Amino acid sequence: TSDSQQSTEISTDAQPSTEAPSEYQQITYVQSDPGYFDDALFIGDSRTVGIRDYGTLKNATYFCDVGLAASKLDRDSIASIVGGKTFGKIYIMLGINEVGNDFEFTVSKFRTVIDAVREFQPDATIYLLANLHVTSAAQQAGITNERIDYLNSRISEFADYEKIFYLDINPVFDDGNGNLRPDCTGDGIHVYASYYKTWCEWFGMYTVPNT
């Protein structure tokens, strides 16, 4: 999504709120500046491409591609992605491209990715990121917010809140019915370019101290 697609009708008042949702109150997160992400690696699909291209965390490392899925990664590919550099934290956002697939297969592939990341970067803090909802109009057979929520819930089960944390951006961009707000998106799937700055600010609110 490019800036040229940003609606001129979206005012400053329409910017999503990054106020902490209640489910995060039980975890001791700290506010961090962009320097926290200098040793971060982001692995993900087209939403992560947007964070790389339009976000503010320019010193982070990114391995992302349109259509990337957990099922396309294995131990060897993870070794090539994370090898040769030590990362303090690794963010993983995958699943929207396989939400229509068999859940058990997809979850098993997530486990492979997480296990490989832990093997090759044992000291890194891992952040598992919820898949962003789509708008109500963008839902289709196999790709619904109900399925996205279920896959997100399964991904969240990998979090131990010691070295692996689960973060959900959806409350920032949702309408009151659990759908991506139409005023945040041009295609119903990706947020407008300017909102990736909001997303990056949100990342900074939910960090754990470096260990």
N, C-alpha and C positions, 0 to 999 in steps of 0.2 A: 504494500500500500504506500503510495507516495503522497507528498505534501500537496500535490496538485489535486488530489482527491478529497482533501479536507474541505468539509462544507463551510461556506462563509457564514452560515447561519448559526454555527456553534459559537457561543459567546464564552467569555471567561467564567461566567456563572455556571456554565454547563459542565465544566471540568469535573471529572469524578473525584470523590472524596477519598483520601487515603487514611481516614480515621480507622484506628485499630478495631477490627471486629471482635466480638466477645470471646470467640473460641481461642484467640491468641493470648488472652489475658493470663492464662495459667502457665504460660511459658515465659521465661525471663529473656526476652529479646532486648537488644540494645540498638540505639540509633547509630548508624555508621555513615561516614562520608564516603565519597567515591573511591578514596584510596583503599578502602577495605577490599575492593574488587580487583585490585591490581594483580593479585595472584589467583584470581578465579577463572574457572573454565565453565563455559556454558555449552551444553550439548542439547540440541533440539531441532525442531522442524521449522516451518516458515514463520511461526510466531517468534522464535528465537532469531531468525534472520532479521525480523523487524527490530528486535531489541538491539542487535548488532548495528544495523544500518541507521536507525533513527533514534536510538537511545543515547544516554549520556555516559555510559560505562565503557569508555573507549579504550581503556588500558587492559580490560579483561581479554581473555583468549576465547575464541568461539569455534566450535565445530558444529555447524548447522547447515541444513539444506532443505529446500522445499521437498516435501514428501518423505523426509527421514522418519523412520519408525524403529521401535525397539527390535522388531523382528529382522531388521536389516543389519543389526549389530551383533557381534559375538565376542568371545574373549580375545581373539586375535585383533579384531578391529579396534576394540577398546584399548588394547596394549599399544597399538600404533597411534591412537588419539592422545593418550595421556603419557606415553613414554617420553623420556628425555627431558622432562621438566617436572618440578615439584609444584603442585597446586595446593593452596591452603583451603580452598573450598571449590566444590564442583556442583553446578546447578544442572538438573536434568529435567527437560520438559518434552515428553514424547507421548503419543497416544492418539491424537486427533485423527491421524491417518490410518489407524487400525481399530478405531472404536466400533466399527461395524463387523469386526472379526470375532472369532471365538475368544471369550474373555480369558479362559484358563490358559490358552496358548499364549495370548498377549502377556498375561501376568507372569508366565514362566520366562518369557523373553526379558521382561523387566528385571526379574531376579538375576538372570544371566548378566545383564548390564551392570546392575548394582554390585553383584559379587565381584565382577571383573574390576570395577572401579576401586572397590575396597582392597582388592589384591594388589593392584599396581600403585594405588595412592592411599596407603593405610592410614596416614595421618590427616587426610583431608576431611573437612566437614562436608557432608553431602546434603544438598537441598533438593528434595523432590517437589516439583512444581505441578500443581493441578492444571489440567487442560482447561483452556478458556472455553466458556460456553459459546454457542452460536445464537443468533437471533431466532425468535420464534419462526419467522418466515424462512430462515435458512435450513431448518430441520428437514430431513428427508429420511427415507427408509434406511434404517441401520445407523443413521447419524442423528441422534436426538440428544437433547440435554439430559434426559433420563439415563441414557446409556453413558454419556460423558460423566455424569455424577457417579454412576456405579463403577466405572473404570477408575475414576479419581479415588473413590473409597477404597478400592483394592490396592491402588498405588500407595495410599496413605498408610496401609498396614505394614509397609516396610520400614516406617519411621520408628526409631527407638528414642528419639528426643535426647540422645546423648551425642551421637555422631551423625545420625541421619534425621533430618527434619523435613516435615511436609508443610508446604505453604500453598495457600489458595487465594489467588488474585480475584476470583469471581465476585466477591462482595463489592469490589471497587467499581466494576463495570456492569453489574447486573441491573435489570429492572426489578420490580417488585415480585416477579413471577419466576425468577431463576433463569432468565434469558439474557443474552447480551443485549444491551440497550442499543436500539437502532441509531441513536444520535452519536454513538461512539464508533460507528463502522460504516464503510461504504459497500462491502460485499457480504456482510452478515457473519463473517468468519474472523477477519482480522481487524484490529482497531486501526483508526486513523494514525498516520505517522506521528502527529503531535502528541498522541497519548502514550507513546512509548517512553517519553520523558516522565509522565506520571508513573508508569510501570517501574522505571528505574528508581524513582524516589521511593516507591513502595518497597522495593528490595532493600533499600537502605534502612527502612524502619524495622525490618525483621531479620536481624543478623544476631549471631551468637558470638561472644568474644573469642578471639583467636586463642587457641590453646597451645 
